[in-house]
C-alpha cells in the first residue's frame, strides 16, 4: 500500500524555505512531491500544521550492542532518528579476534554495555554487519571501523608503538573492513588502546580510508587544557593522509579553557582555507557522558581491564592515582580537574550491589559509602569491573550555541544506552528544535533540519538520503514545531520527547501519533565505491 502525507509544511533538508505540499511514498521511496496529490487507496497521514522533514541522522551513536539485543532502539526512533552511525571512539564491536573476546567485552562495557545474549564469535566487520541485518533493525545503521579494534587484531593491547610489520597489518585490516562496507575510521585518543598511538599510525590507516573517500571520526586527544595541540594533530592527520576529518562531540571543557574558543575557531577556519575537509558533530547539552574509568590516569589502563582491576586493588597505586589526578599529567584530559568530583555523576553499573550509586555525584558517593570520594570511586570501578557510566558537566549554553551555529556542525546524540543515561539518549534532536529553534531562536527551523539531515548525509557520503526528493529513501520525521521538546532531565532522563508525531523508516510507519508501532524496517548501509547506500 502507498502512503500519502497530505497538507504538510515541508522542510526538505536542503536549507531552503519551507513550502506546503503532499508527499507520496511507494516501495520504500518518495515517489512524488507536489502541492496536491490524489492517490486512490493510499494510507493518508494528515500533516496539517505539522512539519514534514527528512528522518534525522545521528552521526555519533553507541547502539552497537543494543541493535542486536533490542533492535528497535526506541530511544532513537522516538526522537525522529532514522539513521545512525556506529563504531565510534575507536572501540566497538568489530573486528574482534576470538582470543580477545573476554578482555574486549570488559573494555567495551562502559560505553556500549555487555550481554551474554549474542554470539561474540563474529570476528569481522562483515559478519557483525550481517548480524545487524539479521536482527531486523528499527532504523538504518552504518559503521565506522574502530582504530582500537584494528590495533588489537594487529598487535594486541600492549602500550607501545607498532613495528613496520604491525603497521602494515593495520593497513590491511583497515582495507578489509572498508571493503566490507565500513564508512570510515574512528578513534578515541583518550581510550585504550587508541591512546597508545602516535599520529603516524593513524595517518597510515587514514591513507587507506581516503582511497574510498571515507571519513575519519575522532574523539580528539584533548578537549580541555591541550585542545589546541590536539586540534593541530587532527588537522595534520587530514593534511598528510588526504582524509576527511570529523571531530566527535565538539566542545571546549573546563572554565579555565574557555578563553581558547577563539583560537579553536581560527584553527577550523585555517584548516578549511588550506583545503582540508573539516566537520564536527555536537549534542545540545552542557554536560557530556562516557565511561567513568576515564578519570583514571592513563598508566592505570596499560594492558586492558584486567590490569586496571589489579591496580585498583593495590592501596599504594591508589595513592599514586589520587596524586596524579590532583596534580595532573601533561597531555592528559583530567576530567576531575575540569569538572570536579561534585559535577561527575554515576549513570550506570552492571551489578545489583551498586544500584544505589546511580544518580550520585562522586562526592555524594563518598558520603553514602562513608569513604573518601576517591576511595569510594575506586571501589565502585573495582567492584563493577570498570563497567560504569558517568555524566560530567563542562561548559555553558553560550558555548553550545556558538558551536551549533558553525557551518561545520551537525547534530548527534552520543548516547550511552545503559542504566540512567544522559538525557541526550532520548531527546537531543527534539531539544534542538524546541529549545534552540523555538525558544532561543539560535537557528531557524530550516537551518536546524539541514544540520540534522542533509548536512550529515553529505558528510558521510550517504546517497539518496537526508533530503525530501523524489526517488530518495522514504525516511521521514513529522513533528509539531509548536510543541516539540525533549522531556528527559539529568534526574529523570528516560522520557520520550513531545511533538514527534510520525517517524517513517524505509516507507514503513514506525511511530504513529507519538507511539511506536513495533515495526522495524531499517537496514545496514554500506560503503560501495565511494557512496554509502
BABARO-429557 format. One record per residue (C-alpha): x, y, z; residue in three letters; residue number from 1. Coordinates in Angstrom, 1 decimal. Layout:
BEGIN
px; py; pz; rest; nr
X; Y; Z; ALA; NUM
...
This chain:
BEGIN
px; py; pz; rest; nr
0.0; 0.0; 0.0; UNK; 1
1.2; 3.5; -0.8; UNK; 2
1.3; 6.2; 1.9; UNK; 3
0.2; 9.8; 1.3; UNK; 4
1.4; 12.6; 3.6; UNK; 5
-1.0; 15.4; 3.0; UNK; 6
-1.1; 19.1; 3.8; UNK; 7
2.3; 19.3; 5.5; UNK; 8
4.8; 22.1; 6.0; UNK; 9
7.6; 20.6; 4.0; UNK; 10
11.1; 21.4; 5.2; UNK; 11
13.1; 19.3; 2.8; UNK; 12
16.5; 19.3; 4.4; UNK; 13
18.2; 21.4; 1.8; UNK; 14
18.3; 24.5; 3.9; UNK; 15
15.8; 26.2; 1.6; UNK; 16
12.5; 27.7; 2.8; UNK; 17
9.5; 25.6; 3.8; UNK; 18
6.6; 25.1; 1.4; UNK; 19
3.2; 23.5; 1.6; UNK; 20
2.7; 20.2; -0.1; UNK; 21
1.9; 16.4; -0.3; UNK; 22
4.4; 13.5; -0.4; UNK; 23
3.5; 10.1; -1.9; UNK; 24
5.5; 7.1; -0.7; UNK; 25
5.7; 3.7; -2.5; UNK; 26
8.1; 0.8; -2.2; UNK; 27
10.2; 2.5; 0.4; UNK; 28
10.9; 5.5; -1.7; UNK; 29
9.5; 9.0; -2.2; UNK; 30
7.5; 8.6; -5.4; UNK; 31
6.1; 12.1; -5.8; UNK; 32
6.1; 15.6; -4.2; UNK; 33
3.6; 18.1; -5.3; UNK; 34
1.3; 20.9; -4.0; UNK; 35
-1.6; 18.4; -4.1; UNK; 36
-1.7; 14.7; -4.8; UNK; 37
-4.7; 12.4; -5.1; UNK; 38
-4.0; 8.7; -4.8; UNK; 39
-6.9; 6.2; -4.5; UNK; 40
-6.4; 3.6; -1.8; UNK; 41
-3.3; 5.1; -0.2; UNK; 42
-2.9; 5.3; 3.6; UNK; 43
-3.3; 9.0; 4.4; UNK; 44
-1.4; 10.9; 7.1; UNK; 45
-2.9; 14.3; 7.6; UNK; 46
0.1; 16.5; 8.4; UNK; 47
-1.9; 19.8; 8.7; UNK; 48
0.0; 22.2; 10.9; UNK; 49
3.0; 19.8; 11.2; UNK; 50
6.5; 19.9; 9.7; UNK; 51
7.4; 17.1; 7.3; UNK; 52
11.2; 16.7; 7.3; UNK; 53
13.7; 14.0; 6.3; UNK; 54
14.4; 11.5; 9.1; UNK; 55
17.2; 12.7; 11.3; UNK; 56
20.7; 11.2; 11.1; UNK; 57
22.7; 10.6; 14.3; UNK; 58
26.4; 10.7; 13.4; UNK; 59
27.6; 9.6; 16.9; UNK; 60
25.7; 6.6; 18.3; UNK; 61
26.5; 3.9; 20.8; UNK; 62
23.8; 1.4; 19.9; UNK; 63
26.5; -1.1; 18.7; UNK; 64
25.4; -3.8; 21.1; UNK; 65
21.9; -2.6; 21.7; UNK; 66
21.0; -3.0; 18.0; UNK; 67
21.5; -6.8; 18.4; UNK; 68
19.8; -7.2; 21.8; UNK; 69
16.9; -4.7; 21.4; UNK; 70
16.9; -3.9; 17.7; UNK; 71
14.1; -1.4; 17.7; UNK; 72
16.4; 1.1; 19.5; UNK; 73
13.2; 3.0; 20.6; UNK; 74
15.0; 5.9; 22.3; UNK; 75
16.4; 6.9; 18.9; UNK; 76
13.4; 6.3; 16.6; UNK; 77
11.1; 8.1; 19.0; UNK; 78
13.0; 11.3; 18.6; UNK; 79
12.9; 11.2; 14.8; UNK; 80
16.2; 9.5; 14.1; UNK; 81
16.1; 7.1; 11.1; UNK; 82
19.8; 6.5; 10.5; UNK; 83
22.7; 6.3; 13.0; UNK; 84
26.5; 5.8; 12.7; UNK; 85
28.0; 3.1; 14.9; UNK; 86
31.6; 2.2; 15.7; UNK; 87
32.6; 5.4; 17.5; UNK; 88
35.5; 6.4; 19.6; UNK; 89
37.9; 3.8; 18.3; UNK; 90
36.4; 1.0; 20.4; UNK; 91
33.4; -1.0; 19.2; UNK; 92
32.2; -4.5; 18.3; UNK; 93
34.3; -5.5; 15.2; UNK; 94
36.8; -6.6; 14.2; UNK; 95
37.2; -8.9; 17.3; UNK; 96
39.6; -11.8; 17.2; UNK; 97
38.3; -14.7; 19.3; UNK; 98
41.3; -14.7; 21.7; UNK; 99
40.5; -11.1; 22.7; UNK; 100
36.7; -11.6; 23.3; UNK; 101
36.9; -11.6; 27.1; UNK; 102
39.2; -8.6; 27.7; UNK; 103
37.5; -6.6; 24.9; UNK; 104
34.0; -7.1; 26.3; UNK; 105
35.2; -5.7; 29.6; UNK; 106
36.9; -2.7; 27.8; UNK; 107
33.7; -2.0; 25.8; UNK; 108
31.2; -2.4; 28.6; UNK; 109
31.5; 1.1; 30.0; UNK; 110
30.5; 2.6; 26.6; UNK; 111
28.2; 0.1; 24.9; UNK; 112
27.3; -2.4; 27.7; UNK; 113
27.6; -6.1; 27.7; UNK; 114
25.4; -9.1; 27.0; UNK; 115
25.5; -12.9; 27.1; UNK; 116
22.6; -13.0; 24.7; UNK; 117
24.6; -12.7; 21.5; UNK; 118
27.3; -14.8; 19.8; UNK; 119
30.5; -12.9; 20.2; UNK; 120
32.5; -15.1; 17.7; UNK; 121
31.7; -12.9; 14.7; UNK; 122
35.4; -11.8; 14.3; UNK; 123
35.0; -9.4; 11.3; UNK; 124
33.0; -6.3; 10.4; UNK; 125
31.3; -8.1; 7.6; UNK; 126
29.9; -10.8; 10.0; UNK; 127
28.9; -8.1; 12.5; UNK; 128
27.0; -6.1; 9.9; UNK; 129
25.3; -9.3; 8.7; UNK; 130
24.2; -9.9; 12.3; UNK; 131
22.6; -6.5; 12.4; UNK; 132
20.7; -7.1; 9.2; UNK; 133
19.5; -10.4; 10.5; UNK; 134
18.3; -8.7; 13.7; UNK; 135
15.9; -6.6; 11.5; UNK; 136
16.9; -3.2; 13.0; UNK; 137
14.4; -0.5; 13.7; UNK; 138
16.5; 2.1; 11.9; UNK; 139
19.3; 2.3; 9.4; UNK; 140
22.8; 1.6; 10.6; UNK; 141
26.2; 2.3; 9.2; UNK; 142
29.6; 1.5; 10.8; UNK; 143
33.0; 3.1; 11.3; UNK; 144
35.8; 0.6; 11.7; UNK; 145
37.4; 1.4; 15.1; UNK; 146
41.1; 2.1; 15.5; UNK; 147
41.3; 0.2; 18.8; UNK; 148
39.9; -2.9; 17.3; UNK; 149
42.3; -2.8; 14.4; UNK; 150
45.2; -2.2; 16.7; UNK; 151
44.1; -5.1; 18.9; UNK; 152
44.0; -7.5; 16.0; UNK; 153
47.3; -6.3; 14.7; UNK; 154
49.4; -6.2; 17.9; UNK; 155
47.3; -6.9; 21.0; UNK; 156
46.6; -4.5; 23.8; UNK; 157
50.1; -3.5; 24.7; UNK; 158
51.2; 0.1; 25.4; UNK; 159
53.8; 0.5; 22.7; UNK; 160
54.1; 1.7; 19.1; UNK; 161
53.7; -0.8; 16.2; UNK; 162
56.7; -2.0; 14.2; UNK; 163
56.6; -1.8; 10.4; UNK; 164
55.1; -5.3; 10.1; UNK; 165
52.3; -4.5; 12.5; UNK; 166
51.6; -1.1; 10.9; UNK; 167
51.3; -2.9; 7.5; UNK; 168
48.9; -5.3; 9.2; UNK; 169
46.8; -2.3; 10.4; UNK; 170
46.6; -1.0; 6.8; UNK; 171
45.5; -4.4; 5.6; UNK; 172
42.8; -4.7; 8.3; UNK; 173
41.5; -1.2; 7.5; UNK; 174
41.2; -2.1; 3.8; UNK; 175
39.4; -5.4; 4.6; UNK; 176
36.9; -3.6; 6.8; UNK; 177
36.4; -0.7; 4.3; UNK; 178
35.7; -3.4; 1.6; UNK; 179
33.2; -4.9; 4.0; UNK; 180
31.2; -1.7; 3.9; UNK; 181
32.6; 0.5; 6.7; UNK; 182
32.0; 4.2; 6.0; UNK; 183
35.3; 5.3; 7.6; UNK; 184
37.6; 5.0; 10.6; UNK; 185
37.1; 6.2; 14.1; UNK; 186
39.5; 6.7; 17.0; UNK; 187
39.2; 7.9; 20.6; UNK; 188
42.5; 9.1; 21.8; UNK; 189
41.6; 9.1; 25.5; UNK; 190
40.6; 5.4; 25.3; UNK; 191
42.8; 2.4; 25.4; UNK; 192
44.4; 1.1; 23.3; UNK; 193
43.9; 4.0; 20.9; UNK; 194
45.7; 6.4; 23.3; UNK; 195
48.9; 4.3; 23.0; UNK; 196
49.3; 5.5; 19.4; UNK; 197
51.1; 8.4; 17.7; UNK; 198
49.9; 10.4; 14.7; UNK; 199
52.0; 8.3; 12.2; UNK; 200
50.0; 5.2; 12.9; UNK; 201
46.7; 6.9; 12.4; UNK; 202
47.9; 8.7; 9.2; UNK; 203
48.8; 5.4; 7.6; UNK; 204
45.3; 3.9; 8.3; UNK; 205
43.7; 7.2; 7.1; UNK; 206
45.5; 7.0; 3.8; UNK; 207
43.6; 3.7; 3.1; UNK; 208
40.3; 5.3; 4.2; UNK; 209
41.0; 8.3; 1.9; UNK; 210
41.2; 6.0; -1.1; UNK; 211
37.4; 5.3; -0.6; UNK; 212
36.6; 8.9; 0.2; UNK; 213
35.7; 7.6; 3.7; UNK; 214
35.7; 9.7; 6.8; UNK; 215
37.9; 9.9; 9.8; UNK; 216
35.9; 10.5; 13.0; UNK; 217
37.9; 11.4; 16.1; UNK; 218
37.4; 11.9; 19.8; UNK; 219
40.5; 14.0; 19.9; UNK; 220
43.3; 13.6; 22.4; UNK; 221
42.4; 16.7; 24.4; UNK; 222
39.2; 18.7; 24.8; UNK; 223
40.4; 20.7; 27.7; UNK; 224
43.9; 22.1; 28.5; UNK; 225
45.5; 20.6; 25.4; UNK; 226
42.7; 21.2; 22.9; UNK; 227
44.8; 23.5; 20.6; UNK; 228
47.6; 21.0; 20.3; UNK; 229
45.1; 18.2; 19.9; UNK; 230
43.3; 20.0; 17.0; UNK; 231
46.6; 20.6; 15.3; UNK; 232
47.3; 16.9; 15.5; UNK; 233
43.9; 16.1; 13.8; UNK; 234
44.5; 18.7; 11.1; UNK; 235
47.9; 17.2; 10.5; UNK; 236
46.3; 13.8; 10.0; UNK; 237
43.9; 15.3; 7.5; UNK; 238
46.7; 17.2; 5.7; UNK; 239
49.1; 14.2; 5.4; UNK; 240
46.5; 11.5; 4.6; UNK; 241
44.0; 13.4; 2.5; UNK; 242
41.1; 12.0; 4.6; UNK; 243
38.0; 14.0; 5.5; UNK; 244
38.2; 14.8; 9.3; UNK; 245
35.2; 14.9; 11.6; UNK; 246
35.6; 15.9; 15.2; UNK; 247
33.3; 14.0; 17.6; UNK; 248
31.1; 15.9; 20.1; UNK; 249
33.0; 19.1; 19.6; UNK; 250
33.4; 21.3; 22.7; UNK; 251
35.9; 23.0; 25.0; UNK; 252
36.0; 21.6; 28.5; UNK; 253
36.6; 23.5; 31.7; UNK; 254
36.2; 27.1; 32.7; UNK; 255
39.9; 27.9; 32.6; UNK; 256
40.0; 26.8; 28.9; UNK; 257
37.0; 28.9; 27.7; UNK; 258
39.4; 31.6; 26.5; UNK; 259
40.7; 29.1; 23.9; UNK; 260
37.5; 29.2; 22.0; UNK; 261
38.5; 32.0; 19.6; UNK; 262
41.7; 30.1; 18.7; UNK; 263
39.7; 26.9; 18.3; UNK; 264
37.5; 28.7; 15.7; UNK; 265
40.6; 30.1; 14.0; UNK; 266
42.0; 26.6; 13.6; UNK; 267
38.8; 25.4; 12.0; UNK; 268
38.9; 28.3; 9.5; UNK; 269
42.6; 27.9; 8.8; UNK; 270
42.1; 24.2; 8.0; UNK; 271
39.3; 24.9; 5.6; UNK; 272
41.4; 27.6; 3.9; UNK; 273
44.1; 25.1; 3.4; UNK; 274
41.7; 22.7; 1.6; UNK; 275
41.3; 20.2; 4.5; UNK; 276
37.7; 18.9; 4.7; UNK; 277
36.6; 19.5; 8.3; UNK; 278
33.3; 18.9; 10.1; UNK; 279
32.1; 18.1; 13.6; UNK; 280
29.0; 16.9; 15.5; UNK; 281
27.6; 18.2; 18.7; UNK; 282
25.0; 17.3; 21.2; UNK; 283
22.9; 20.2; 22.6; UNK; 284
23.8; 20.0; 26.3; UNK; 285
26.4; 21.5; 28.7; UNK; 286
27.3; 18.0; 30.1; UNK; 287
29.0; 15.0; 28.5; UNK; 288
28.8; 11.3; 29.1; UNK; 289
31.3; 8.5; 28.9; UNK; 290
32.7; 5.6; 31.0; UNK; 291
33.8; 6.6; 34.5; UNK; 292
37.2; 4.8; 34.0; UNK; 293
38.4; 7.8; 32.0; UNK; 294
39.0; 9.7; 35.3; UNK; 295
41.9; 7.3; 36.0; UNK; 296
45.4; 8.3; 34.9; UNK; 297
46.4; 6.7; 31.5; UNK; 298
49.0; 4.4; 33.0; UNK; 299
46.3; 2.6; 35.0; UNK; 300
44.8; 1.3; 31.8; UNK; 301
48.0; -0.3; 30.4; UNK; 302
47.3; -3.9; 29.4; UNK; 303
43.5; -3.7; 29.5; UNK; 304
40.7; -4.0; 32.0; UNK; 305
42.2; -6.9; 34.0; UNK; 306
45.3; -4.9; 34.7; UNK; 307
43.1; -1.9; 35.7; UNK; 308
41.5; -4.1; 38.3; UNK; 309
44.8; -5.3; 39.6; UNK; 310
46.0; -1.7; 40.1; UNK; 311
42.7; -0.7; 41.7; UNK; 312
43.3; -3.5; 44.3; UNK; 313
46.7; -2.0; 45.3; UNK; 314
46.4; 0.7; 48.0; UNK; 315
49.8; 2.2; 47.1; UNK; 316
48.8; 2.5; 43.4; UNK; 317
45.5; 4.1; 44.5; UNK; 318
47.5; 6.8; 46.3; UNK; 319
49.5; 7.4; 43.1; UNK; 320
46.3; 7.6; 41.1; UNK; 321
45.0; 10.3; 43.5; UNK; 322
48.3; 12.2; 43.3; UNK; 323
48.2; 12.2; 39.5; UNK; 324
44.5; 13.3; 39.4; UNK; 325
45.2; 16.1; 41.9; UNK; 326
48.4; 17.3; 40.2; UNK; 327
47.8; 16.4; 36.6; UNK; 328
49.8; 14.7; 33.9; UNK; 329
51.0; 16.7; 30.8; UNK; 330
48.8; 16.0; 27.8; UNK; 331
46.1; 14.1; 29.8; UNK; 332
42.5; 15.2; 29.8; UNK; 333
41.8; 15.2; 33.5; UNK; 334
38.0; 15.0; 34.0; UNK; 335
38.2; 15.6; 37.7; UNK; 336
40.2; 18.8; 37.2; UNK; 337
37.9; 20.3; 34.7; UNK; 338
34.5; 19.1; 36.0; UNK; 339
35.1; 18.4; 39.7; UNK; 340
34.1; 15.4; 41.9; UNK; 341
30.8; 17.1; 42.6; UNK; 342
30.0; 17.5; 38.9; UNK; 343
30.6; 13.9; 37.8; UNK; 344
27.6; 11.6; 38.3; UNK; 345
27.3; 7.8; 38.1; UNK; 346
24.8; 6.8; 35.4; UNK; 347
25.1; 3.0; 35.1; UNK; 348
26.5; -0.1; 36.8; UNK; 349
26.2; -3.7; 35.9; UNK; 350
25.6; -5.3; 39.3; UNK; 351
22.6; -5.1; 41.7; UNK; 352
25.0; -4.4; 44.6; UNK; 353
25.8; -0.9; 43.4; UNK; 354
22.5; 0.2; 42.0; UNK; 355
22.3; 2.8; 44.8; UNK; 356
25.3; 4.6; 43.2; UNK; 357
23.3; 5.5; 40.1; UNK; 358
22.4; 9.2; 40.0; UNK; 359
25.0; 10.2; 42.7; UNK; 360
27.9; 12.6; 42.2; UNK; 361
31.3; 11.2; 43.2; UNK; 362
31.2; 13.4; 46.2; UNK; 363
27.8; 12.1; 47.2; UNK; 364
29.0; 8.5; 46.6; UNK; 365
31.8; 9.1; 49.1; UNK; 366
29.3; 10.4; 51.6; UNK; 367
27.0; 7.4; 51.0; UNK; 368
29.8; 4.9; 51.5; UNK; 369
31.4; 6.8; 54.4; UNK; 370
34.6; 6.9; 52.4; UNK; 371
36.9; 9.5; 50.8; UNK; 372
35.2; 10.1; 47.4; UNK; 373
38.3; 8.9; 45.5; UNK; 374
38.3; 5.6; 47.5; UNK; 375
34.6; 5.2; 47.0; UNK; 376
35.0; 5.7; 43.3; UNK; 377
37.9; 3.3; 43.0; UNK; 378
35.9; 0.7; 45.0; UNK; 379
33.0; 1.2; 42.6; UNK; 380
35.2; 0.8; 39.5; UNK; 381
36.8; -2.3; 41.0; UNK; 382
33.5; -4.0; 42.0; UNK; 383
31.9; -3.3; 38.6; UNK; 384
35.0; -4.4; 36.6; UNK; 385
35.3; -0.8; 35.2; UNK; 386
31.8; -1.1; 33.6; UNK; 387
30.5; 2.2; 35.0; UNK; 388
28.9; 5.1; 33.0; UNK; 389
29.0; 8.7; 34.0; UNK; 390
27.9; 12.3; 33.2; UNK; 391
30.2; 15.3; 33.6; UNK; 392
29.3; 19.0; 33.4; UNK; 393
31.9; 21.0; 31.4; UNK; 394
30.5; 24.1; 29.6; UNK; 395
27.9; 26.9; 29.1; UNK; 396
24.8; 27.4; 27.0; UNK; 397
26.6; 30.3; 25.2; UNK; 398
29.3; 28.0; 24.0; UNK; 399
26.8; 25.3; 22.9; UNK; 400
25.1; 27.9; 20.7; UNK; 401
28.4; 29.3; 19.4; UNK; 402
29.4; 25.9; 18.1; UNK; 403
25.9; 25.0; 17.0; UNK; 404
25.8; 27.9; 14.6; UNK; 405
29.1; 27.0; 13.0; UNK; 406
28.8; 25.7; 9.3; UNK; 407
30.8; 22.6; 10.2; UNK; 408
28.3; 21.4; 12.8; UNK; 409
25.7; 18.6; 12.5; UNK; 410
23.6; 17.2; 15.4; UNK; 411
24.3; 13.9; 17.3; UNK; 412
23.2; 12.2; 20.5; UNK; 413
26.5; 10.4; 21.6; UNK; 414
24.0; 8.5; 23.8; UNK; 415
25.2; 5.7; 26.1; UNK; 416
22.1; 3.5; 26.5; UNK; 417
22.7; 1.7; 29.8; UNK; 418
21.4; 2.5; 33.4; UNK; 419
20.3; 6.1; 34.0; UNK; 420
21.7; 7.6; 30.8; UNK; 421
22.4; 11.1; 29.7; UNK; 422
19.1; 12.7; 28.6; UNK; 423
20.5; 13.2; 25.1; UNK; 424
19.8; 9.5; 24.5; UNK; 425
16.1; 10.3; 24.4; UNK; 426
16.0; 13.9; 23.4; UNK; 427
19.0; 15.5; 21.6; UNK; 428
17.2; 16.3; 18.3; UNK; 429
13.9; 17.5; 19.8; UNK; 430
15.9; 19.7; 22.2; UNK; 431
17.4; 21.5; 19.3; UNK; 432
14.0; 22.0; 17.6; UNK; 433
12.3; 23.1; 20.8; UNK; 434
14.9; 24.9; 22.9; UNK; 435
17.4; 26.2; 20.3; UNK; 436
15.0; 26.9; 17.5; UNK; 437
11.6; 27.8; 19.1; UNK; 438
12.8; 29.3; 22.4; UNK; 439
16.3; 30.6; 21.9; UNK; 440
16.0; 31.3; 18.2; UNK; 441
19.6; 30.4; 17.7; UNK; 442
18.7; 28.6; 14.5; UNK; 443
15.8; 28.8; 12.0; UNK; 444
13.8; 25.6; 11.5; UNK; 445
15.3; 25.3; 8.0; UNK; 446
18.9; 25.6; 9.4; UNK; 447
18.2; 23.0; 12.2; UNK; 448
16.7; 20.5; 9.9; UNK; 449
19.6; 20.9; 7.4; UNK; 450
22.0; 20.2; 10.3; UNK; 451
20.1; 17.1; 11.2; UNK; 452
19.6; 15.7; 7.7; UNK; 453
21.4; 16.8; 4.5; UNK; 454
24.5; 18.1; 6.3; UNK; 455
25.3; 14.7; 7.9; UNK; 456
24.2; 12.8; 4.8; UNK; 457
26.7; 14.7; 2.7; UNK; 458
29.5; 14.5; 5.4; UNK; 459
29.2; 10.7; 5.5; UNK; 460
28.6; 10.2; 1.7; UNK; 461
25.1; 8.9; 2.2; UNK; 462
23.4; 8.7; -1.2; UNK; 463
19.7; 9.2; -1.6; UNK; 464
19.1; 10.3; 2.0; UNK; 465
19.0; 13.4; 4.0; UNK; 466
16.5; 15.3; 1.8; UNK; 467
12.9; 15.0; 0.7; UNK; 468
13.3; 14.5; -3.0; UNK; 469
11.6; 12.2; -5.5; UNK; 470
13.5; 8.9; -5.7; UNK; 471
15.1; 9.3; -2.3; UNK; 472
14.6; 6.8; 0.6; UNK; 473
11.3; 7.4; 2.5; UNK; 474
12.9; 8.1; 5.8; UNK; 475
10.8; 10.9; 7.2; UNK; 476
10.1; 12.7; 10.5; UNK; 477
6.8; 14.6; 11.0; UNK; 478
6.8; 16.9; 14.1; UNK; 479
4.8; 19.6; 15.7; UNK; 480
7.0; 22.7; 15.7; UNK; 481
4.9; 24.3; 18.4; UNK; 482
5.3; 21.5; 21.0; UNK; 483
8.4; 19.5; 20.1; UNK; 484
10.8; 19.4; 23.0; UNK; 485
12.9; 16.9; 25.0; UNK; 486
11.4; 15.8; 28.3; UNK; 487
14.3; 14.0; 29.9; UNK; 488
16.3; 15.6; 32.7; UNK; 489
19.6; 14.5; 34.4; UNK; 490
17.5; 13.3; 37.3; UNK; 491
14.8; 11.5; 35.2; UNK; 492
16.4; 11.0; 31.7; UNK; 493
14.3; 8.1; 30.5; UNK; 494
11.5; 10.1; 28.9; UNK; 495
10.4; 10.2; 25.3; UNK; 496
10.1; 13.6; 23.8; UNK; 497
7.0; 15.5; 22.9; UNK; 498
5.9; 16.6; 19.5; UNK; 499
7.4; 13.8; 17.3; UNK; 500
4.2; 12.7; 15.7; UNK; 501
5.3; 10.3; 13.0; UNK; 502
8.5; 8.6; 12.0; UNK; 503
8.8; 6.6; 8.8; UNK; 504
11.7; 4.3; 8.1; UNK; 505
12.1; 2.9; 4.6; UNK; 506
8.5; 3.7; 3.8; UNK; 507
7.1; 1.9; 7.0; UNK; 508
5.4; 3.9; 9.7; UNK; 509
7.4; 3.2; 12.8; UNK; 510
6.0; 5.9; 15.1; UNK; 511
2.3; 6.9; 14.7; UNK; 512
0.6; 9.6; 16.8; UNK; 513
3.7; 9.6; 19.0; UNK; 514
3.5; 5.9; 19.7; UNK; 515
5.9; 3.1; 18.5; UNK; 516
4.1; 0.7; 16.1; UNK; 517
6.5; -2.2; 16.7; UNK; 518
7.6; -2.2; 13.1; UNK; 519
11.3; -2.5; 12.3; UNK; 520
12.3; -1.6; 8.7; UNK; 521
15.8; -0.4; 8.9; UNK; 522
18.9; -2.0; 7.4; UNK; 523
22.7; -1.7; 7.2; UNK; 524
24.0; 1.0; 4.9; UNK; 525
27.4; 0.1; 3.4; UNK; 526
30.1; 1.9; 1.6; UNK; 527
30.1; 0.8; -2.1; UNK; 528
32.6; 2.5; -4.2; UNK; 529
32.6; 6.0; -2.7; UNK; 530
28.9; 6.0; -1.8; UNK; 531
27.1; 4.9; 1.3; UNK; 532
23.9; 3.1; 0.1; UNK; 533
